Amino acid sequence: EKNRRFAVLGIAILAALLTPTPDVVNMALMGGPLYLLYEAGILLIRIFNLEKNRS
């Protein structure tokens, strides 16, 4: 929640380093899926923690 802005900044920096060109479009094409993977990881952690707490 409050650390997401740092994650977005880190993802933007990582995408800028990983793309071969300094184009903003390529950086967004790299950063978008990285951010989706980040959010999916958070969602999976929440789901598995709920299942763990029910047991």
DRENDO-1510 file (C-alpha; in Angstrom, 1 decimal, always signed):
<recs>
REC; n; res; u; v; w
REC; 1; GLU; +0.0; +0.0; +0.0 .
REC; 2; LYS; +2.3; +2.7; +1.1 .
REC; 3; ASN; +5.4; +1.0; -0.4 .
REC; 4; ARG; +3.8; +0.7; -3.9 .
REC; 5; ARG; +5.2; +4.0; -5.1 .
REC; 6; PHE; +8.7; +2.8; -4.3 .
REC; 7; ALA; +7.9; -0.5; -6.2 .
REC; 8; VAL; +6.6; +1.5; -9.2 .
REC; 9; LEU; +9.8; +3.6; -9.1 .
REC; 10; GLY; +12.0; +0.5; -8.9 .
REC; 11; ILE; +10.1; -1.1; -11.8 .
REC; 12; ALA; +10.5; +2.1; -13.9 .
REC; 13; ILE; +14.2; +2.1; -13.3 .
REC; 14; LEU; +14.5; -1.6; -14.0 .
REC; 15; ALA; +12.5; -1.2; -17.2 .
REC; 16; ALA; +14.7; +1.7; -18.3 .
REC; 17; LEU; +17.8; -0.4; -17.7 .
REC; 18; LEU; +16.5; -3.5; -19.4 .
REC; 19; THR; +15.2; -1.9; -22.6 .
REC; 20; PRO; +17.8; -1.5; -25.4 .
REC; 21; THR; +16.6; +1.9; -26.5 .
REC; 22; PRO; +15.8; +5.0; -24.4 .
REC; 23; ASP; +12.3; +5.2; -25.9 .
REC; 24; VAL; +9.5; +5.7; -23.4 .
REC; 25; VAL; +7.2; +3.4; -25.3 .
REC; 26; ASN; +9.6; +0.5; -25.0 .
REC; 27; MET; +10.1; +1.3; -21.3 .
REC; 28; ALA; +6.3; +1.2; -20.8 .
REC; 29; LEU; +6.1; -2.1; -22.7 .
REC; 30; MET; +8.6; -3.6; -20.4 .
REC; 31; GLY; +7.3; -1.9; -17.2 .
REC; 32; GLY; +3.7; -2.7; -17.7 .
REC; 33; PRO; +4.0; -6.5; -17.5 .
REC; 34; LEU; +6.6; -6.2; -14.6 .
REC; 35; TYR; +4.0; -4.1; -12.6 .
REC; 36; LEU; +1.3; -6.7; -13.4 .
REC; 37; LEU; +3.6; -9.5; -12.1 .
REC; 38; TYR; +4.2; -7.4; -9.0 .
REC; 39; GLU; +0.5; -7.0; -8.3 .
REC; 40; ALA; -0.2; -10.7; -9.1 .
REC; 41; GLY; +2.5; -11.7; -6.6 .
REC; 42; ILE; +0.8; -9.6; -3.9 .
REC; 43; LEU; -2.6; -11.1; -4.8 .
REC; 44; LEU; -1.2; -14.6; -4.6 .
REC; 45; ILE; +0.4; -13.9; -1.2 .
REC; 46; ARG; -2.9; -12.6; +0.1 .
REC; 47; ILE; -4.8; -15.6; -1.2 .
REC; 48; PHE; -2.4; -18.2; +0.3 .
REC; 49; ASN; -2.2; -16.3; +3.6 .
REC; 50; LEU; -6.1; -16.5; +3.8 .
REC; 51; GLU; -6.0; -20.2; +3.1 .
REC; 52; LYS; -3.3; -20.7; +5.7 .
REC; 53; ASN; -5.2; -18.8; +8.3 .
REC; 54; ARG; -8.3; -20.8; +7.8 .
REC; 55; SER; -6.5; -24.1; +8.4 .
</recs>
